[in-house]
Amino acid sequence: MEHTAYKAQPSRLLSIDLLRGLIIILMALDHTRNYWGVTPFSPTDLEFSNWAWFFTRWITHFCAPLFVFLTGLSAFLYAQKVQDPKQLRYFLFTRGVWLIILEIALITPSWQVSYNSIVLQVIWVIGCSMVLLSLIVNMSAKWILMLTLPFLILHNALNDTAMLESFGSLSWLWHILHVQGSISFADMGINAYVAYPLIPWFSIMALGYVVGHVYTWQSYKRITYLTNLGLGMIISFIILRATGVYGDPSAFASQYNPITSVLSFLNTHKYPPSLQYAMMTLGPGLILLAQLEKLNTKQKLYRYVSWLKVFGAVPLFFYVIHVPIINGFAHLYTWQKFGKPINMFFAGGDLPASYQPSLWLTYTVWLLLLLALYYPCKYYASLKRQSNSAILSYL
């Protein structure tokens, strides 16, 4: 990646905000579905689901890997901005710790309207990954890639059952590192569920940091590189998925009709993110990032997508406020409709007898949520731009 360096151009940063905004609104769709369109089956369970439920869930698979990747990329851009390794390490470490605290202290109860247990999700793993990234940012891009990429490529070869047994009383550590599951420290009264294990997600963030180096290149070279890298990932995904040689615990199987066969092909493993899942999501995301950079603010097409940057400029602010809003109004809705407030996300199989999942309701609430949060996000983005407050930079 040795190219002539150029100063940041607005179109570069605009493309990142636009993609991040798209990620945010898709994420909101998934979280709306969790409360307003919960189903007694997994939307990706081909035995019970249909294409509409499947794609409503599947399209949101792009959110976490692309957001984590862009966090790493943004960390490199911040490094270019401050030109001070010590300041970069301090920012990554402190922001990472802040995100971990935020996940545990604020975001977890906002999902539950209680504090039954800690749920370690995407904000937690981003925080942990930023802390780890702060320890290696002094390395060259080549060494960071050599250190972290093998974990993303090879982690599907790990035998989680054997690893949990070998860790013994420290099995909780393997849950944090690689496999979803519950951990408990009874003597301290702590119960937690690790939804996002660290190893593969940190690898994706580190990859984003390394790819960030192309943002010192001329625009046309960067667009070509991102496009080719994305195409390479998509082709690799198709080959691995079609052959089934490696990269996902759930092999593709031809189904009873073409549509279901396509769904099976796309039905990759997210928890933890398999190699096939990562390539399936990051590949198209990189191509879209490259194409968004081509947009000129005077183009007609830009006017149709410019609103995305409002959400993309303040992703953490959006995340923190949108979950309690979705959850709170869902409680009010179930209270009115079923006679008692219900946390539908955690209801499991204990759904009201008269309940029927509705995609129409899910999409309607999702659109209303975006409309309701557009101006608060726009105001907060403006406030951040006009303020030099260090506190605002952390939200």
Secondary structure, 3 states (H helix, E strand, C coil): CCCCCCCCCHHHHHHHHHHHHHHHHHHHHHHHHHHHCCCCCCCCCCCCCCHHHHHHHHHHHHHHHHHHHHHHHHHHHHHHHHCCHHHHHHHHHHHHHHHHHHHHHHHHHHHHCCCCCEEECHHHHHHHHHHHHHHHCCCCHHHHHHHHHHHHHHHHHCCHHHHHHHHHHHHHHHHHHCCCEEEEEHHHCEEEEECCCHHHHHHHHHHHHHHHHHHHCCHHHHHHHHHHHHHHHHHHHHHHHHHCCCCCCCCCCCCCCHHHHHHHHHCCCCCCCCHHHHHHHHHHHHHHHHHHHCCCCCCHHHHHHCCHHHHHHCHHHHHHHHHHHHHHHHHHHHHHHHCCCCCHHHCCCCCCCCCCCCHHHHHHHHHHHHHHHHHHHHHHHHHHHHCCCCCHHHC
